[in-house]
Amino acid sequence: MTMKVGIHLGGVQGGHEVRGIGVHTSELMRALKILRYKDIKVSEFDSGEKYDLIHYTVFKPFSFSIPFRKPAKKVVLTIHDLILLIYPSHYPGGIKGNLIFLIQKLLIKKNVNAIITISETSKKDICRFLGVNPSIVHVIYLAPKKIFSPITNHQSLITVQKKYGLPSSFALYVGDVNYNKNIPGLIEMCKQANIPLVIVGKQAKEIRDIDKSHAELIHLKGLDWSNVTCLGFVPDEDLAVIYNLTDAYIQPSLYEGFSLPPLEAKACGTWVIATKIQTHVEILDSKRNYSWEKTAKETMEVYRTVNGGR
């Protein structure tokens, strides 16, 4: 009998489409459809359809991410990380947010059959903060897209370098500027080493004109951005070239659930410098092979396990 699975695409809605969660959701969906298993039929969630299993792809601690009533016989939830709970002074939930988290904690224990997360580091956090049994938490790693690879076409390198006005030598960072990313440390390090820094990401492009008195942004107050070029959003085809152009990719994070940009840089043959935090050691110091096909197959196995379990 074929199991009907609905994937709730929360990850490609509400501003997450381009990087991070959005990449995970869209690439996973694409890879799942390619597999075409006879015993599992996967499709995008439709509220008008009935499913044997629904997979919610986003969890936000301070916003309702799963329904109050169990919507199907089996429910799988992806939790990427719980960084908001690890640094509460920098990511305040407020009274409302904290109450929502407590309600969701109860809903997860009551209605969720399995949790998928993206590293052993995140699994430990999930078990600690949510109080769930480790046996229902499955670690399935992300993967860089195939477009990220070494580039030998010299003209492509020159074209992209001119397009974005990049210096002949520079360090690169890709991502947002939240507290855990340690942007002040990155900027200071490059300043002391007299290395131009290029940051790719929409947040950094907009951050200079935003009020930084809020708890989530106060760590950026008073920074000297004179040695920094902020490019904003860059499409993957150009980003792959920029990874090939840079002298070094730097991931300065204080904490991560996963770190996809260092893997993208590594896939391009770029020298990667990363802080020695647990997640970076887990994903960068290993000889593990990453692919979206592998991620999709392991996700399917979770569906099968859940369907045959409680």
C-alpha positions in Angstrom: 0.0 0.0 0.0 1.3 3.4 -1.0 1.9 5.9 1.8 0.8 9.4 0.9 3.1 12.2 2.2 2.4 15.9 2.2 5.4 18.2 2.5 4.4 21.5 4.2 6.6 24.1 2.4 6.9 26.6 5.2 10.6 26.9 4.4 10.1 28.5 1.0 7.7 31.1 2.3 8.0 34.2 4.4 11.5 35.4 3.2 13.4 32.1 3.5 13.2 31.2 -0.2 16.8 32.1 -1.2 19.2 30.7 1.3 19.2 28.5 4.5 15.9 26.9 5.3 14.5 27.7 1.8 17.4 25.9 0.1 16.9 22.8 2.4 13.2 22.7 1.6 13.3 23.3 -2.1 16.3 21.0 -2.8 14.8 18.2 -0.6 11.5 18.5 -2.5 13.3 18.2 -5.8 15.3 15.2 -4.7 12.3 13.4 -3.2 10.4 13.8 -6.5 13.3 12.3 -8.5 13.4 9.2 -6.3 9.9 8.1 -7.3 9.6 5.2 -4.8 6.5 3.0 -5.4 5.6 2.7 -1.7 5.7 6.4 -1.0 4.0 9.2 -2.9 5.4 12.6 -2.0 3.7 15.9 -3.0 3.5 19.5 -1.8 1.0 19.9 1.1 -2.5 20.8 0.0 -5.0 21.6 2.8 -7.8 20.0 0.7 -6.0 16.6 0.5 -5.8 13.8 3.1 -2.4 12.3 3.9 -1.0 9.4 5.8 2.0 11.5 6.9 2.6 15.3 6.9 6.1 16.7 7.1 6.4 20.2 8.5 9.7 21.6 7.3 10.1 24.7 9.6 10.0 25.1 13.4 10.1 28.6 14.9 10.2 28.5 18.7 8.3 31.8 19.2 5.7 31.4 16.4 3.2 28.6 15.9 4.8 26.1 13.5 2.5 23.1 13.9 -1.3 22.8 14.2 -3.1 22.3 17.6 -4.8 19.2 16.3 -2.9 16.3 14.7 -3.6 16.7 11.0 -2.6 13.2 9.9 -1.9 9.7 11.4 1.8 10.5 11.4 3.6 13.8 11.7 7.3 14.6 11.0 8.8 17.9 12.0 12.1 19.4 10.8 13.9 21.5 13.4 17.1 23.1 12.0 18.4 24.6 15.2 17.3 26.2 18.5 19.8 29.1 18.5 17.1 31.5 19.6 16.9 29.5 22.9 20.7 29.3 23.3 21.1 33.1 23.2 17.9 34.4 24.8 19.2 37.9 25.6 20.0 38.4 21.9 16.8 36.7 20.6 14.1 37.7 23.2 10.8 35.8 22.7 8.9 38.1 25.0 6.0 36.9 27.1 3.9 35.9 24.1 6.8 34.1 22.3 7.8 32.2 25.5 4.1 31.1 26.0 3.9 29.9 22.4 7.1 27.9 22.8 5.7 26.2 25.9 2.5 25.3 24.0 4.5 24.0 21.0 6.7 21.9 23.4 3.5 20.2 24.5 2.2 19.8 21.0 5.4 18.2 19.8 5.3 15.6 22.6 1.6 14.9 21.8 1.4 15.0 18.0 4.9 14.6 16.5 6.1 11.1 15.6 9.6 12.0 14.5 11.9 15.0 14.3 14.5 15.5 11.6 17.4 17.8 12.3 20.6 18.7 10.5 23.5 17.8 12.9 24.3 15.9 16.1 24.8 19.4 17.7 21.2 20.3 17.0 19.9 16.9 18.1 21.4 17.5 21.6 19.8 20.9 21.8 16.4 19.5 20.7 16.5 16.8 23.4 17.6 19.3 26.0 15.1 22.1 25.3 12.1 20.1 24.1 12.6 17.1 26.4 11.9 14.6 23.7 13.3 11.1 23.5 16.5 10.9 21.4 15.2 7.9 19.6 12.7 10.0 17.6 15.3 12.6 16.5 17.0 11.7 13.2 20.1 13.5 12.0 20.1 14.0 8.2 22.8 16.3 6.8 22.3 19.0 4.2 24.4 19.2 1.0 25.8 21.9 -1.3 24.1 22.3 -4.7 26.0 20.8 -7.7 26.6 24.3 -9.1 29.3 24.8 -6.5 32.4 23.4 -8.0 35.9 24.5 -9.2 35.8 26.9 -12.2 38.5 26.8 -14.8 37.0 29.3 -17.2 39.2 32.4 -16.6 36.8 34.6 -18.5 33.9 33.7 -16.1 36.1 34.7 -13.2 37.0 38.1 -14.8 33.4 38.8 -15.7 32.0 38.3 -12.2 34.9 40.1 -10.6 34.1 43.2 -12.7 30.3 42.8 -12.3 30.5 43.2 -8.5 33.6 45.4 -8.4 35.5 42.8 -6.3 39.1 43.5 -5.2 41.9 41.4 -6.6 42.4 39.8 -3.2 39.7 39.4 -0.5 38.2 37.2 2.2 34.6 36.1 1.9 31.6 35.5 4.2 28.2 34.4 3.0 25.1 34.6 5.3 23.2 36.7 7.7 24.5 39.0 10.5 22.7 37.5 13.5 24.5 37.5 16.9 25.7 33.9 16.6 27.5 34.6 13.3 30.1 36.8 15.1 30.3 39.5 12.5 32.1 41.9 14.8 34.9 39.4 15.3 35.1 38.8 11.5 35.3 42.5 10.7 37.9 43.1 13.4 40.0 40.1 12.3 40.1 41.2 8.6 40.8 44.8 9.7 43.8 43.8 11.8 45.1 41.6 9.0 44.5 44.4 6.4 42.4 42.0 4.2 39.4 43.4 2.3 36.2 41.5 3.4 33.3 40.7 1.0 30.0 39.8 2.6 27.2 38.2 0.5 23.7 38.4 2.0 20.7 40.6 1.9 20.9 41.4 5.7 24.4 42.9 5.5 23.5 45.1 2.6 20.6 46.7 4.5 22.0 46.6 8.0 23.9 50.0 7.9 20.6 51.9 7.6 18.7 50.0 10.3 18.3 51.0 14.0 20.7 48.8 15.9 19.3 49.5 19.4 17.2 46.3 19.3 18.6 43.3 21.2 18.9 41.3 18.0 21.1 44.0 16.4 22.9 45.7 19.2 26.0 43.6 18.6 26.5 45.5 15.3 26.4 48.9 16.8 29.5 51.0 16.2 31.2 48.6 13.8 33.7 50.0 11.3 32.5 48.8 7.9 35.1 50.8 5.9 37.0 47.6 4.9 33.8 45.7 4.0 32.0 45.3 0.7 28.4 44.2 1.1 27.0 42.7 -2.1 23.5 41.8 -0.9 21.8 38.9 -2.6 23.9 37.1 -5.3 22.4 34.3 -7.5 24.0 30.9 -7.2 25.7 31.0 -10.6 27.6 34.1 -9.6 28.2 33.0 -6.0 29.9 29.9 -7.3 32.3 32.1 -9.2 32.9 34.4 -6.1 33.8 31.3 -4.1 36.4 30.5 -6.7 37.7 34.1 -6.7 38.2 34.5 -3.0 41.5 33.8 -1.2 39.7 32.3 1.7 36.2 31.7 2.9 35.7 32.5 6.6 32.9 31.2 8.9 33.4 33.0 12.2 30.2 31.6 14.0 30.0 31.3 17.7 27.3 28.6 17.3 25.5 26.9 14.4 23.0 24.1 13.8 24.7 23.5 10.5 26.9 25.6 8.2 26.1 25.2 4.5 28.3 28.0 3.0 31.6 26.4 4.2 30.6 23.2 2.4 29.7 25.2 -0.7 33.2 26.9 -0.6 34.9 23.6 0.1 33.1 22.1 -3.0 34.6 24.9 -5.0 38.1 24.0 -3.9 38.3 27.2 -1.7 40.4 27.4 1.4 37.9 27.4 4.4 38.7 29.0 7.8 36.1 28.3 10.5 35.8 28.6 14.2 36.4 25.3 16.1 32.8 24.9 17.3 31.1 21.6 17.6 29.1 21.8 14.4 32.1 22.9 12.3 34.1 20.0 13.6 31.2 17.6 12.9 30.6 18.7 9.3 34.0 20.0 8.1 36.5 17.8 9.7 34.9 14.6 8.5 35.3 12.8 5.2 31.5 12.5 4.9 30.1 12.7 1.4 27.1 15.1 1.1 24.5 14.9 -1.6 20.8 15.8 -1.9 20.1 12.3 -3.2 21.5 10.9 0.1 19.5 13.4 2.1 16.3 12.5 0.3 16.8 8.7 0.7 17.4 9.1 4.4 14.3 11.3 4.7 12.3 8.5 3.0 13.6 6.0 5.5 12.3 8.2 8.3 8.9 8.2 6.7 9.0 4.4 6.5 10.1 4.1 10.1 7.4 6.4 11.3 4.7 4.7 9.2 5.6 1.3 10.7 5.9 2.6 14.2 3.7 4.3 16.7 
